[in-house]
Amino acid sequence: PPRSTLFPYTTLFRSLMILAAISGFAIYHGKIFLLIQAPGPFVWLNNLVGGEVNMRLIHIGIMWCFIVFLIIHVYLCVMNSLVKRDESFTSIFTGYKLPVDH
């Protein structure tokens, strides 16, 4: 598809990925990459959303969105491959599409 139709979708997905990482760091207790003691630098984020419990709920909600997206995406890929018989799903694992014999 043209870039114009995918741009809002990919922007939203990438933004959610960044938010998931930041919210994960905010609820994590330990060292991030053995350098930064968490949640020290992210305490203000926890305070911004009303505490660590609310940040945890936001993080879990984002992760559930990723899980649902993954399930729907795999289902649509499999169904597309079965209906069109174009071997697009198997090309994920093999790296190339096999010629279709009609």
LUMVODREN-8082 format. One record per atom (N, C-alpha, C): residue number from 0; z, y, x. Coordinates in steps of 0.001 Angstrom, whole numbers, m for minus. Layout:
! LUMVODREN-8082
ATOM / NUM / Z / Y / X
...
This chain:
! LUMVODREN-8082
ATOM / 0 / 0 / m1206 / 826
ATOM / 0 / 0 / 0 / 0
ATOM / 0 / 0 / 1257 / 862
ATOM / 1 / m494 / 2327 / 313
ATOM / 1 / m494 / 3588 / 1055
ATOM / 1 / 918 / 4042 / 1379
ATOM / 2 / 1043 / 4821 / 2423
ATOM / 2 / 2349 / 5310 / 2861
ATOM / 2 / 3064 / 6091 / 1771
ATOM / 3 / 2332 / 6830 / 966
ATOM / 3 / 2948 / 7688 / m42
ATOM / 3 / 3723 / 6885 / m1079
ATOM / 4 / 3313 / 5648 / m1367
ATOM / 4 / 4034 / 4855 / m2367
ATOM / 4 / 5242 / 4162 / m1765
ATOM / 5 / 5232 / 3883 / m475
ATOM / 5 / 6350 / 3180 / 153
ATOM / 5 / 7392 / 4111 / 749
ATOM / 6 / 7044 / 5358 / 992
ATOM / 6 / 7943 / 6262 / 1700
ATOM / 6 / 9288 / 6452 / 1008
ATOM / 7 / 9356 / 6724 / m301
ATOM / 7 / 10675 / 6887 / m931
ATOM / 7 / 11501 / 5607 / m881
ATOM / 8 / 10836 / 4474 / m1050
ATOM / 8 / 11518 / 3182 / m1030
ATOM / 8 / 12109 / 2894 / 355
ATOM / 9 / 11324 / 3081 / 1392
ATOM / 9 / 11823 / 2803 / 2735
ATOM / 9 / 12873 / 3818 / 3163
ATOM / 10 / 12726 / 5055 / 2716
ATOM / 10 / 13732 / 6069 / 3024
ATOM / 10 / 15068 / 5706 / 2392
ATOM / 11 / 15043 / 5284 / 1135
ATOM / 11 / 16270 / 4868 / 454
ATOM / 11 / 16884 / 3658 / 1147
ATOM / 12 / 16060 / 2671 / 1489
ATOM / 12 / 16561 / 1454 / 2120
ATOM / 12 / 17185 / 1747 / 3478
ATOM / 13 / 16532 / 2576 / 4280
ATOM / 13 / 17073 / 2917 / 5598
ATOM / 13 / 18342 / 3748 / 5479
ATOM / 14 / 18383 / 4640 / 4499
ATOM / 14 / 19596 / 5433 / 4277
ATOM / 14 / 20765 / 4546 / 3879
ATOM / 15 / 20499 / 3560 / 3025
ATOM / 15 / 21560 / 2627 / 2635
ATOM / 15 / 22016 / 1781 / 3817
ATOM / 16 / 21092 / 1424 / 4695
ATOM / 16 / 21482 / 654 / 5882
ATOM / 16 / 22413 / 1465 / 6771
ATOM / 17 / 22092 / 2731 / 6964
ATOM / 17 / 22939 / 3595 / 7790
ATOM / 17 / 24290 / 3797 / 7130
ATOM / 18 / 24298 / 4025 / 5813
ATOM / 18 / 25551 / 4200 / 5088
ATOM / 18 / 26398 / 2927 / 5127
ATOM / 19 / 25755 / 1767 / 5052
ATOM / 19 / 26487 / 507 / 5136
ATOM / 19 / 27133 / 346 / 6508
ATOM / 20 / 26420 / 713 / 7551
ATOM / 20 / 26979 / 607 / 8905
ATOM / 20 / 28150 / 1567 / 9083
ATOM / 21 / 27978 / 2806 / 8641
ATOM / 21 / 29047 / 3793 / 8802
ATOM / 21 / 30265 / 3412 / 7967
ATOM / 22 / 30038 / 2957 / 6728
ATOM / 22 / 31177 / 2546 / 5901
ATOM / 22 / 31838 / 1299 / 6476
ATOM / 23 / 31067 / 436 / 7103
ATOM / 23 / 31645 / m731 / 7763
ATOM / 23 / 32528 / m337 / 8936
ATOM / 24 / 32064 / 637 / 9719
ATOM / 24 / 32892 / 1135 / 10818
ATOM / 24 / 34163 / 1802 / 10292
ATOM / 25 / 34061 / 2472 / 9142
ATOM / 25 / 35212 / 3187 / 8593
ATOM / 25 / 36295 / 2237 / 8086
ATOM / 26 / 35918 / 1022 / 7672
ATOM / 26 / 36928 / 84 / 7167
ATOM / 26 / 37344 / m943 / 8218
ATOM / 27 / 36702 / m890 / 9374
ATOM / 27 / 36992 / m1855 / 10440
ATOM / 27 / 38182 / m1376 / 11266
ATOM / 28 / 39057 / m2313 / 11601
ATOM / 28 / 40199 / m2001 / 12471
ATOM / 28 / 40036 / m2800 / 13757
ATOM / 29 / 39751 / m2124 / 14820
ATOM / 29 / 39518 / m2752 / 16111
ATOM / 29 / 38641 / m1843 / 16938
ATOM / 30 / 38023 / m2409 / 17968
ATOM / 30 / 37147 / m1609 / 18827
ATOM / 30 / 35699 / m1872 / 18459
ATOM / 31 / 34945 / m770 / 18309
ATOM / 31 / 33525 / m849 / 18014
ATOM / 31 / 32784 / m875 / 19342
ATOM / 32 / 32038 / m1929 / 19592
ATOM / 32 / 31292 / m2113 / 20834
ATOM / 32 / 32195 / m1991 / 22064
ATOM / 33 / 33439 / m2367 / 21920
ATOM / 33 / 34446 / m2324 / 22982
ATOM / 33 / 34662 / m918 / 23545
ATOM / 34 / 34242 / 107 / 22809
ATOM / 34 / 34346 / 1480 / 23297
ATOM / 34 / 35187 / 2381 / 22400
ATOM / 35 / 34916 / 2352 / 21106
ATOM / 35 / 35517 / 3304 / 20177
ATOM / 35 / 36572 / 2587 / 19344
ATOM / 36 / 37762 / 3124 / 19317
ATOM / 36 / 38813 / 2540 / 18496
ATOM / 36 / 38607 / 2974 / 17042
ATOM / 37 / 38312 / 2008 / 16184
ATOM / 37 / 38106 / 2309 / 14764
ATOM / 37 / 39417 / 2129 / 14023
ATOM / 38 / 39647 / 2761 / 12930
ATOM / 38 / 38817 / 3719 / 12217
ATOM / 38 / 39037 / 5149 / 12659
ATOM / 39 / 39562 / 5393 / 13836
ATOM / 39 / 39865 / 6737 / 14322
ATOM / 39 / 38814 / 7791 / 14032
ATOM / 40 / 37582 / 7641 / 14541
ATOM / 40 / 36572 / 8678 / 14304
ATOM / 40 / 36095 / 8755 / 12856
ATOM / 41 / 36427 / 7746 / 12047
ATOM / 41 / 35908 / 7691 / 10683
ATOM / 41 / 36976 / 7923 / 9626
ATOM / 42 / 38171 / 8341 / 10032
ATOM / 42 / 39257 / 8578 / 9077
ATOM / 42 / 38862 / 9661 / 8078
ATOM / 43 / 38145 / 10657 / 8529
ATOM / 43 / 37736 / 11733 / 7622
ATOM / 43 / 36830 / 11217 / 6513
ATOM / 44 / 36021 / 10169 / 6799
ATOM / 44 / 35178 / 9583 / 5756
ATOM / 44 / 36028 / 8882 / 4705
ATOM / 45 / 37049 / 8154 / 5172
ATOM / 45 / 37947 / 7501 / 4229
ATOM / 45 / 38644 / 8529 / 3358
ATOM / 46 / 39068 / 9627 / 3953
ATOM / 46 / 39713 / 10691 / 3186
ATOM / 46 / 38740 / 11359 / 2224
ATOM / 47 / 37475 / 11459 / 2628
ATOM / 47 / 36454 / 12097 / 1799
ATOM / 47 / 36235 / 11343 / 485
ATOM / 48 / 36282 / 10015 / 542
ATOM / 48 / 36031 / 9213 / m666
ATOM / 48 / 37313 / 8794 / m1368
ATOM / 49 / 38466 / 9215 / m870
ATOM / 49 / 39711 / 8919 / m1564
ATOM / 49 / 40513 / 7779 / m981
ATOM / 50 / 40210 / 7381 / 224
ATOM / 50 / 40992 / 6349 / 886
ATOM / 50 / 40159 / 5161 / 1314
ATOM / 51 / 40812 / 4292 / 2065
ATOM / 51 / 40122 / 3124 / 2612
ATOM / 51 / 39708 / 2136 / 1524
ATOM / 52 / 40492 / 2069 / 448
ATOM / 52 / 40152 / 1150 / m645
ATOM / 52 / 38831 / 1556 / m1292
ATOM / 53 / 38661 / 2843 / m1538
ATOM / 53 / 37403 / 3314 / m2124
ATOM / 53 / 36231 / 3109 / m1165
ATOM / 54 / 36462 / 3320 / 130
ATOM / 54 / 35401 / 3093 / 1111
ATOM / 54 / 35016 / 1614 / 1138
ATOM / 55 / 35994 / 756 / 1010
ATOM / 55 / 35712 / m683 / 974
ATOM / 55 / 34868 / m1032 / m248
ATOM / 56 / 35170 / m435 / m1397
ATOM / 56 / 34381 / m680 / m2607
ATOM / 56 / 32952 / m174 / m2452
ATOM / 57 / 32789 / 990 / m1823
ATOM / 57 / 31445 / 1522 / m1564
ATOM / 57 / 30679 / 567 / m647
ATOM / 58 / 31331 / 93 / 403
ATOM / 58 / 30690 / m824 / 1346
ATOM / 58 / 30283 / m2133 / 652
ATOM / 59 / 31171 / m2665 / m155
ATOM / 59 / 30864 / m3915 / m857
ATOM / 59 / 29726 / m3706 / m1848
ATOM / 60 / 29714 / m2562 / m2529
ATOM / 60 / 28617 / m2270 / m3454
ATOM / 60 / 27274 / m2198 / m2755
ATOM / 61 / 27240 / m1545 / m1608
ATOM / 61 / 25994 / m1458 / m842
ATOM / 61 / 25554 / m2847 / m380
ATOM / 62 / 26491 / m3646 / 78
ATOM / 62 / 26131 / m4983 / 555
ATOM / 62 / 25619 / m5859 / m588
ATOM / 63 / 26181 / m5710 / m1782
ATOM / 63 / 25667 / m6447 / m2938
ATOM / 63 / 24249 / m6005 / m3280
ATOM / 64 / 23957 / m4731 / m3119
ATOM / 64 / 22578 / m4264 / m3336
ATOM / 64 / 21627 / m4955 / m2365
ATOM / 65 / 22031 / m5096 / m1110
ATOM / 65 / 21193 / m5798 / m127
ATOM / 65 / 21007 / m7263 / m506
ATOM / 66 / 22064 / m7917 / m960
ATOM / 66 / 21977 / m9330 / m1330
ATOM / 66 / 21038 / m9523 / m2510
ATOM / 67 / 21180 / m8677 / m3537
ATOM / 67 / 20304 / m8780 / m4713
ATOM / 67 / 18861 / m8499 / m4310
ATOM / 68 / 18649 / m7484 / m3470
ATOM / 68 / 17308 / m7179 / m2987
ATOM / 68 / 16712 / m8382 / m2257
ATOM / 69 / 17495 / m9021 / m1408
ATOM / 69 / 17007 / m10165 / m648
ATOM / 69 / 16602 / m11313 / m1562
ATOM / 70 / 17434 / m11611 / m2547
ATOM / 70 / 17133 / m12711 / m3473
ATOM / 70 / 15858 / m12417 / m4250
ATOM / 71 / 15742 / m11196 / m4785
ATOM / 71 / 14540 / m10842 / m5544
ATOM / 71 / 13314 / m10851 / m4637
ATOM / 72 / 13449 / m10346 / m3426
ATOM / 72 / 12324 / m10280 / m2491
ATOM / 72 / 11822 / m11686 / m2132
ATOM / 73 / 12724 / m12586 / m1819
ATOM / 73 / 12319 / m13961 / m1470
ATOM / 73 / 11681 / m14643 / m2674
ATOM / 74 / 12269 / m14453 / m3859
ATOM / 74 / 11699 / m15046 / m5073
ATOM / 74 / 10271 / m14544 / m5301
ATOM / 75 / 10062 / m13241 / m5204
ATOM / 75 / 8728 / m12690 / m5430
ATOM / 75 / 7735 / m13169 / m4374
ATOM / 76 / 8183 / m13304 / m3131
ATOM / 76 / 7295 / m13811 / m2076
ATOM / 76 / 6883 / m15255 / m2337
ATOM / 77 / 7843 / m16074 / m2729
ATOM / 77 / 7545 / m17486 / m3010
ATOM / 77 / 6614 / m17597 / m4209
ATOM / 78 / 6911 / m16868 / m5275
ATOM / 78 / 6069 / m16941 / m6474
ATOM / 78 / 4654 / m16433 / m6195
ATOM / 79 / 4540 / m15368 / m5429
ATOM / 79 / 3225 / m14850 / m5073
ATOM / 79 / 2441 / m15878 / m4270
ATOM / 80 / 3118 / m16545 / m3373
ATOM / 80 / 2457 / m17546 / m2551
ATOM / 80 / 2031 / m18755 / m3388
ATOM / 81 / 2870 / m19126 / m4359
ATOM / 81 / 2526 / m20274 / m5206
ATOM / 81 / 1413 / m19941 / m6195
ATOM / 82 / 1460 / m18770 / m6782
ATOM / 82 / 469 / m18404 / m7793
ATOM / 82 / m887 / m18130 / m7156
ATOM / 83 / m912 / m17339 / m6086
ATOM / 83 / m2181 / m16994 / m5446
ATOM / 83 / m2653 / m18062 / m4463
ATOM / 84 / m1746 / m18956 / m4081
ATOM / 84 / m2047 / m20019 / m3113
ATOM / 84 / m2686 / m19452 / m1841
ATOM / 85 / m2100 / m18380 / m1334
ATOM / 85 / m2668 / m17738 / m153
ATOM / 85 / m1855 / m18002 / 1114
ATOM / 86 / m857 / m18849 / 1023
ATOM / 86 / m61 / m19250 / 2179
ATOM / 86 / 663 / m18070 / 2837
ATOM / 87 / 907 / m17005 / 2083
ATOM / 87 / 1576 / m15849 / 2681
ATOM / 87 / 3038 / m16146 / 3011
ATOM / 88 / 3690 / m16993 / 2217
ATOM / 88 / 5089 / m17314 / 2500
ATOM / 88 / 5211 / m18184 / 3746
ATOM / 89 / 4335 / m19145 / 3904
ATOM / 89 / 4401 / m19998 / 5096
ATOM / 89 / 4008 / m19237 / 6357
ATOM / 90 / 3223 / m18174 / 6198
ATOM / 90 / 2840 / m17389 / 7375
ATOM / 90 / 4043 / m16668 / 7987
ATOM / 91 / 5113 / m16497 / 7208
ATOM / 91 / 6337 / m15911 / 7749
ATOM / 91 / 6896 / m16808 / 8849
ATOM / 92 / 6799 / m18114 / 8651
ATOM / 92 / 7369 / m19070 / 9598
ATOM / 92 / 6376 / m19512 / 10663
ATOM / 93 / 5099 / m19596 / 10301
ATOM / 93 / 4113 / m20078 / 11264
ATOM / 93 / 3502 / m18956 / 12093
ATOM / 94 / 3473 / m17739 / 11557
ATOM / 94 / 2901 / m16605 / 12278
ATOM / 94 / 1444 / m16361 / 11977
ATOM / 95 / 817 / m17216 / 11194
ATOM / 95 / m575 / m17011 / 10822
ATOM / 95 / m835 / m17672 / 9478
ATOM / 96 / m1881 / m17199 / 8809
ATOM / 96 / m2255 / m17771 / 7523
ATOM / 96 / m3269 / m18889 / 7756
ATOM / 97 / m3045 / m19972 / 7069
ATOM / 97 / m4002 / m21071 / 7134
ATOM / 97 / m5165 / m20779 / 6184
ATOM / 98 / m6366 / m21224 / 6539
ATOM / 98 / m7502 / m20993 / 5645
ATOM / 98 / m7276 / m21726 / 4324
ATOM / 99 / m7649 / m21065 / 3222
ATOM / 99 / m7474 / m21641 / 1884
ATOM / 99 / m8710 / m22429 / 1535
ATOM / 100 / m8511 / m23700 / 1170
ATOM / 100 / m9626 / m24551 / 728
ATOM / 100 / m9656 / m24546 / m789
ATOM / 101 / m10786 / m24132 / m1357
ATOM / 101 / m10900 / m24083 / m2819
ATOM / 101 / m11709 / m25249 / m3295
